[in-house]
Amino acid sequence: MTHLEKIKKYARLAVEKGVNIQQGQKLFITSSVDTVEFTRMIVKVAWERGAKDVIVRWTDEKVSRERFLHGDEDIFGIEQKWLIEYINYVVEEGYQFLAVRCDNPEIFKGADPQKISKEMGAVGKVHKPLSDKMMTNSIQWNLVAVPSSEWASKVFPEAKTSEEAIEKMWEAIFYVNRIDDNDPIENWNKHLEILASQSKKLNDYKLKSLVYKNSIGTNLEIGLPKGHKWVGGSKQAKTGNMFIANIPTEEIFTTPHKDEVNGIVYSTKPLIYMGNVIDDFWIKFEKGRATSYKANIGHEFLEKMITAHLNADFLGEVALVSQSSPISKLGIVWYNILYDENASCHLALGSAYSYTVADTDGLSEDEKMAKGINQCLSHNDFMIGSACMNIVGIKEDGKKVQIFENGEWAI
């Protein structure tokens, strides 16, 4: 199979198995201008699948960087009425959603963090109607990533040219996304069956909490709300259709109880936030809230992430990923949350996926908060998994069960 044929299979996978667009549905795509050809492949597949409409909103990180470097502070964080109308339109018209990422991990390095923070806050508010649809599985949605020269060179610094780095990254993407000479759709069907089986085992345990410990210093207990559900792989949207939110995906996750997190946790992989690297950090929780934290690299951005929005200092996701996942086995630091989170157990600060708790459909934000389901304008994952991670589950009857041992599933 040629390199181009594999890329076309990747595009088809995103549409057919990822967002799973159906005949008569509308599709809204956001995409970087650096991945025009790949996005055109996605558009072509969507129309072939019988989409009623396909629209693309193009983004350009380099243009945004120039704005942050040279724009006066008073132009950031203001209400952009045109964008509000745009997002409201695609939500009201029932568009499904697919994002094509092509990031430079450090695109905003050197820019004023105050400008970036103000802008991200405003953008978060604008996109809330769409993110609410995503967080409640009201629509089908999917995220995929395509190499940029800057990203590939960051991940493969030993490559002699950016072209060589991009080629290496494409091969890595094909491997972890099960794009090979066989049918990727069938490969994914088998993978999804495994994730569903593990989710069922966890749900059958009826856990009350999880206790994390490793030799790095993590010692954390995370309470789980009553009626929580572990999910992984494909999900059913309120449209009635199945979809996969992230390609790749190796995680099984649920919602933690926002007020029942206590202890300290240490990061194990870098995190990219506001176009800057945060690394080598720890966070201490008391009664759910992040009360203290320290990053040896990018501390000011860790602080921005935790304080940017109301309730951004509470957890909204707990996810389990085996160290033997294909992404982890490659031993690559991707500097991209879509990939790094699927190489490691991780947590997320900010908004929770309310559909992972029973009887939450139609509840207000205040009612969800009362159930321990965090509500926030942001959702930021960070990686905590390692080969020395041990996780013990505490069942509702008080009995203990080993969930992870030395970074691997023990169930």
N, C-alpha and C positions, 0 to 999 in steps of 0.2 A: 504494500500500500504506500502511495506517495505521501509526502509531507502535506501537500495541499488537500489530498483526499481525507487525511486525518483531521485537518482543520475543519473541513466541511462536515465531517461526522460530529465534531465537537459542537458546531453551530446547530446541527440538527438535534443533537442530544438536549441542548438548552431549550429548544422550542418544543420538541415532542415529549420529552420526559421531565424537563425542568418546569417551565411555566405551563406546559401541556395545553397550548392554545387549541380551542375547538372551533369547528365550523360555526360561523356567525358571531364569534366573540371579537372584541376589539382589543388591540394590544398597544400599550404605551411603553416605549423604550427610552431609557436614558443611556447615552453612550459618549465616550470621549472621542474627540475628532482624530485622535491618534489610532483609532481602530475602525476606520471607515469601512474597509473591505470586509472585515469579519462581520460587522453589524449589517452590512448589505446582504451577507449570506443569511443571517438570521431573519431579516425582513423577507427575503425570498421564500424561505421555508414557511414562515407564518402565512404568507399569501397562498402558498401551495396547500396549506392545511385548511384553507377556507376561511381565514380571518375576514371579518367584515370591514375592519379598518386597522391600519398600522401607522403610528406616528412616532417620530424620533425627536427627542430633545438633545441636541449636541452640547457637550461641555468641553472646556479647554482649561486645564490646570495652569498652563503657562500664562494665559491671559489673566487668570485670577491672581497669579503671583505678582504680575506687574501692577495690578490694582492695589494689592496689599503693600507693595514696596513704595508706591508713589502717591496713592490716594490720601487725601486729608481724612482724619479720623471721623469727621462728622458725616461722611458718606456711608459709613459702615453701621450695620444693625438697623437700618431704616426699613420701613414697610415698603415692600416692592409689590404694588398693587397688580401689576401685570402678571407676576408669577403666582400670586394668590389666585387670580382668576383662572390661570392656566391649570394649576393643580386641582382647584375645585371642579373645573370642567371635566378632567379625566376621571375624577372620582364620581361625580354625578352621572356621567355617561357610562359608567360601569366598565372602564378599561381594565384589563389585567396588566401586570407590570413585569418588565424584565430590565435589569441593569447590566450593562457591559462595562466593567472596570478596566482601566489601563493606567495604573497609577505610577507616579514617581514618589517613593516613600518619603523623601525629604524635600518635596517641592516647595514647601513654605519655610524652609530653614533660613533664618536671618530676617524673616518678616516680623513685624510687631505682633506679639501674641495677643495684645489687647484688641487690635483690629480683627484678628482672626476669630477671637472668642465672641466678639459682638456680632460678627457676620454669621457665625455658626448658630448662635442663639436665634437670630432672626430667621435663618433658613429652616431651622428645626420647627419653628412655629408655623411657617408657611407650609411645610410638608406634613404637618400633623394629620390632616384629614387622610392623606395617603398612608402614612405610617400606621395610623389607627386601623385602617383596613388590613394592612399586612399583619400587625400584631394580633389581630383577632381571626385571621384566616378567612376574612370576608371575601378576599380575591385570591386568584392564583398569582404567584410571583416567584421570581428566580433571579439569582445573582451569579454571574460568571466573570472571569477575569482573563485578560489577554496581555501578553508581555509588552511592556514599553522598553526602550533601550536603557533608560535610567534604572528601571526596576530590575531588569535582567542583569545589568552590570553590577548592581548592588548585591544580588543573590549569588552571582558567579564572578567574583572579582578576579579570578584566575584567567578568565577568558581574555584572549589577546585583542579582540575587537568586540564592538557592541553587537555585530551580526552573529558572531560566535556565541555570545551570551544569550541572545534571543533564541537561537537554535537550541541551545541547552535547555532553556526554560520551556520551550514548546515541548521538547521530549519529556521533560518532567511533568508537564501538564497532561500530556497524553497518558503517561503511566498512571498517575494518581486518579485520573478520571476514567480509567478502564477503556481508553480508546485504543484498540488494537485491531488485528486482522479479523477478529470475530465481530459479532454484532454488539456494539456498545449498549444498545437498549437491553439485550438479553443479559449482558454482563451486569447491568444495573439492576435488573429484576432479581437476580440471585443475591446481589449485595443488599438490596432492600429487604429481602426475606430474612436475612441474618439480623439486621437492625431491628426489625419487627419482633423477632424472637427474643432478643435481649430486652427490649422494652417490656414485653409481656412478663418476663421473669421479675423485673424490678417492680412492676405494678402488682404482681401477685404477693410480693413481700409486705406490702402496705407499710412502708417505712414512715417513721416519725421524724427522723433526722439522720444526718450523715456526719461522721467524724473523720477529718482529714489529718494525717500526720506523715511527715517525711524527715529525712536527715538534714534537709536544708534549713529547717526551722518552722515549717508550717505546722500549726496545731489549731485547728479550726472546727467548730461544730456549726452546722447549718440545719436549722429547723425547716420542715416542709409543711405547707398548709394542708389542712384536711381536704380530701378530694383531689389531691394533685395527681397528675398523670404523666408518666414518662413517655416521650414520643421520640421517634427517630426516623430518618429516611423520608418517605413520602407522607403527605398529609392530605386530608380532604378539605377543600375550601367550601364555603357556604354556597358556591355555585354548583356543588355536587361533584366536581371533578378533583382528581388527585393531582398533586404537584410536588416538586422538590424545591424548597426555598433556596438552598445553596448547592452548587456543583463546583467542587466536591463536597461531600458530607460523610463524616464518619462518626458523628456525635449522637448520643442519646441524652435528652435534656428534659428539664422540668423547671417549674417556678419555685424558688425558695420562699419561705415566709420572711417578709421584709424586716420584721422585728425580732427574729430569732436566730441571729447570726452573731457568734461570739468567738473571739480568738484572733490569731494572726496568720496571715498567708503570705508566702513569698512567690514572686513571679519567677518563671523559668524560661521565658522567651521575650524578646523585645516587643513593644507595642508601638504602633504608629498612631499618633493623635495630632490633629491640626498640622499635618505635613511634617511632623517632627518625631524623633525617636525617644521613647521612654523605655528605660531598661534598668535591670537590677534594682527592683523596688519591692517594698513590703507594705501591706495595709493591715491595720488593726481594727477590728470591729467590736463594738459593745452595744448590745441590744439592737443589733441590725445596722447601726450607723457606723460609717468609717470615721473613727474618731482621731486617728493619727496615721501618718504614712510618710514614707521617705523613698525617693528615687535617687540613685547615684548618677544616673544619666537622665536628664530631662525632668527634673523635679518640678519646675514651674509649670510644665505641661500636665504632669500628673495632678497637680493642684487645680489647674483649670478644669480638667476632666471631672474631678470630684465635686467641684463647687460651681460649675457652669450653670446648672439648672436645679430647680427645686427637686429634691429626692434623688439627685444623681449620686448621693453618698450612701444609697442603699442598694442591695443586690436585686437583680431582676432575672437572673438565669443561673442555673447550675448544670453543667454539661460534663458528661463522661466520655472519654476517648482513650482507647487502648494505645499503649506505646508501640504496638506492633501494627498499627494502621499503615497503609502504604505511604502516606505522607510523612509519618514519623520515621519510617524505615529509611527514607531517602537521606535523612540527617541534614536537611536544608533548613535554614532560617529564611523564611519567605519575605519577611517584612511586609506582610499583607494579611489582615485578619481573616479573610476568607479561607486562606490556606493554613496559616499558623494555628488557628483555633481547631482545625481538624487533624492536627498532629498532637494534640495535648488536651488533657482535662482542662477545663476553663470555667471561669465565672464571668458574669457581666454586671457592671454597675448601671443602674438606670431602669428603664421600663421593662416590665415583665410581659411574657406571652400569656395573656389571660386564658387562652383556650386550653392551656395545660392544667387548668383547675376546673373541676366539674361545677356546673350550675352557675356559670358566670356570664352567659350570653345575655346581653341586654342590660347588664348592671352599669350603673354610673361609675365614674372614676372614684368617687368617694366610697361607694359600696365595695368596689374592688379593693381599695386601700384597707377597708375594715376587715376584709378577709385575709389581709397580709400580702396582697398582690401589688407590687410597687408600680406607681404611675409616674412617668417622667418624660421629658421631651427628648432625652438621649438614651442610647443603649450602647455601651462600650465594653467589648469583651477583652479579657486579659488571661494569659495562659499560666497555669499553675502545675500542670502535670509533669511527672518525672519518672525515671526508672526506679526511684526509691519511694514513690507515693503509695501509701496504704490508706484505704477507705473502708470504714466499718459502718454498716447501716444499723440503726436502732429501730426495731419494729414497734408497732403500736402496743404490743404486749410486753415490751421491755427487752425482748430477746435480741441478741446481736447476730449479725451475719456479715461475713467478710465479702465486700463487694469488689475491691481492688487489692491486689497484693503485688508489690514491686512493679507498679505501673501497668499491670495486666488484669483483665477480668478474672475474678475468682468464682464466678457463678456460672 
